[in-house]
Amino acid sequence: RQTLFFSATMPAEISKLASQILTDPLRIEVTPVASTAEKVAQAVFEVPKNLKMSLLIHLLGDPTAQRVLVFTRTKHDANRVAESLQQAGIGAAAIHGNKSQGARERALEDIKNGTARVLVATDIAARGIDIDQVTHVYNYDIPNIPESYVHRIGRTARAGNSGIAVSFCSPDEHAFLNDIERLIRKRLTLIGTPAGL
């Protein structure tokens, strides 16, 4: 009998479990975990936590931000960010594990048909979703698992297109940022908070 296992990511715990269970396993990787798409422009805003929403609304004023994914760490934050964007007059929908299948499908349809410009998601909900022509990825919260960063920003710059990935880093998230830079073997461009926020 032959068993095949496919995964977008392979955390160390799962890799260890697979090696314990399987006999003589063979692992094939398309790209290493630490690889980020070449056509993704990456930057980091150093911003206090209380100014993240103002910064997001400011950045969404850019007309090139046509189809946007915003990542939060928690389901509660995904709902809160989507609601705040809606109150600011920006079409947004949230997707996470507590949403029903119907609500998740509606959110995906809204982003695909242009009813919503912004889809706010958690890492778990983002796995497996396929949205074409994502122009921008905003990491509202820096992921606490470095591999999630690679997975998040890989949602843009697909099929030969270019894309922009911007992370919002509050003072308490610098350790997460350091872990990401170690993983991708690259220093990310740091930008100060824009004046007037």
C-alpha positions in Angstrom: 0.0 0.0 0.0 1.2 3.5 -0.8 0.1 6.6 1.1 0.4 10.1 -0.3 0.1 13.2 1.9 -0.1 16.8 0.5 0.2 19.9 2.6 0.8 23.6 1.9 2.9 23.7 5.1 4.6 21.0 7.2 5.1 22.0 10.8 8.0 20.3 12.6 5.5 18.4 14.9 3.7 16.9 11.9 7.0 16.0 10.1 8.1 14.2 13.3 4.8 12.3 13.6 5.0 11.3 9.9 8.5 9.9 10.3 7.3 7.8 13.3 4.3 6.4 11.6 5.5 5.9 8.0 8.0 3.4 6.7 10.7 4.8 4.6 8.9 8.1 3.7 9.9 10.2 0.8 9.4 14.0 1.1 9.1 16.2 -2.0 9.0 20.0 -1.7 8.0 22.3 -4.5 9.6 25.3 -2.8 11.3 25.5 0.6 9.2 26.9 3.5 11.4 30.0 3.8 10.8 31.0 0.2 8.8 34.2 -0.5 7.6 35.1 -3.9 10.1 37.2 -5.8 7.5 39.6 -7.1 6.1 40.6 -3.7 7.3 44.0 -2.4 7.6 43.6 1.4 7.7 46.4 4.0 7.0 46.8 7.7 5.3 49.8 9.4 6.4 50.4 13.0 3.1 51.5 14.5 1.6 51.5 18.0 -1.2 49.0 18.5 -3.8 51.8 18.9 -2.9 53.4 15.5 -3.1 50.2 13.4 -6.7 50.8 12.3 -6.0 54.4 11.3 -2.9 53.2 9.3 -5.0 50.5 7.6 -7.7 53.0 6.5 -5.0 55.4 5.4 -3.3 52.7 3.2 -6.6 51.6 1.8 -6.9 55.1 0.4 -4.4 54.0 -2.3 -6.5 53.3 -5.5 -4.1 50.5 -6.5 -5.3 48.5 -3.4 -8.1 46.8 -5.5 -8.4 43.4 -3.9 -6.9 43.2 -0.4 -6.4 40.5 2.2 -5.9 41.6 5.9 -4.6 39.0 8.4 -5.3 39.2 12.1 -4.2 36.8 14.8 -7.7 36.1 16.3 -11.3 35.6 15.2 -12.4 38.5 17.4 -9.9 40.8 15.8 -11.0 39.7 12.3 -14.6 40.7 13.1 -13.6 44.0 14.8 -11.3 45.0 11.9 -14.0 44.2 9.3 -16.7 46.1 11.2 -14.4 49.2 11.6 -13.6 49.2 7.9 -17.4 49.0 7.1 -18.0 51.9 9.4 -15.3 53.8 7.5 -17.2 53.1 4.3 -14.8 50.5 3.0 -16.4 47.2 1.7 -15.0 44.5 3.9 -15.9 40.9 5.0 -14.5 38.7 7.7 -13.7 35.0 7.3 -12.6 32.7 10.2 -13.4 29.3 11.9 -16.4 30.5 13.8 -18.2 31.6 10.7 -20.7 29.2 9.1 -19.9 27.6 5.8 -22.5 29.8 4.2 -21.0 33.0 5.7 -17.5 32.0 4.6 -18.8 31.3 1.0 -20.6 34.7 1.0 -17.4 36.5 2.2 -15.4 34.8 -0.6 -18.0 35.7 -3.2 -18.1 39.3 -2.0 -14.3 39.7 -2.5 -14.4 37.9 -5.8 -17.3 39.9 -7.3 -16.0 43.2 -5.9 -18.8 43.8 -3.4 -16.1 43.9 -0.8 -12.6 45.2 -1.5 -11.1 43.7 1.7 -11.3 40.2 3.2 -10.2 40.1 6.8 -9.0 36.6 7.7 -7.2 34.5 10.4 -4.5 32.1 9.4 -6.6 29.0 9.8 -9.4 30.3 7.6 -6.9 31.5 5.0 -5.5 28.1 4.3 -7.0 26.6 1.2 -8.9 29.7 0.0 -8.1 30.7 -3.5 -8.6 34.3 -4.6 -7.2 35.6 -7.9 -5.5 38.9 -8.4 -4.9 39.9 -4.7 -3.1 43.2 -5.0 -2.2 43.8 -1.4 -1.7 41.7 1.8 -1.7 43.6 5.1 -0.5 41.8 8.2 -2.6 43.7 10.7 -1.0 41.5 13.3 2.5 40.0 12.8 2.1 36.3 12.9 3.6 34.5 15.9 4.5 31.5 13.7 7.1 32.6 11.1 6.0 30.1 8.4 2.5 31.8 8.5 4.2 35.0 7.2 5.4 33.2 4.1 1.9 31.6 3.6 0.1 34.9 4.1 2.1 37.0 1.6 2.0 34.1 -0.9 -1.6 35.1 -1.5 -0.5 37.9 -3.7 1.9 38.0 -6.7 0.4 34.8 -8.2 0.4 33.8 -11.9 3.2 36.2 -12.9 1.6 39.2 -11.2 3.4 41.5 -8.7 2.0 42.2 -5.3 2.5 44.2 -2.1 2.8 42.8 1.4 2.8 45.3 4.3 3.1 44.3 8.0 2.1 46.4 11.0 4.5 45.9 13.8 3.7 47.2 17.3 6.5 47.3 19.9 5.4 44.0 21.5 5.7 42.2 18.1 9.4 42.8 17.3 10.4 39.3 18.5 7.9 37.9 15.9 9.4 40.1 13.2 12.9 38.9 14.1 11.8 35.3 13.8 10.3 36.0 10.4 13.5 37.7 9.1 15.6 34.8 10.4 13.3 32.3 8.5 13.3 34.2 5.2 16.9 35.2 5.6 16.1 38.8 4.7 15.8 42.1 6.5 12.5 43.8 5.8 12.3 47.5 5.1 11.1 49.4 8.2 8.9 52.5 7.7 7.8 54.9 10.4 4.2 55.7 11.1 2.9 58.3 8.6 2.5 61.8 10.0 -1.1 62.8 10.9 -2.4 59.4 12.0 
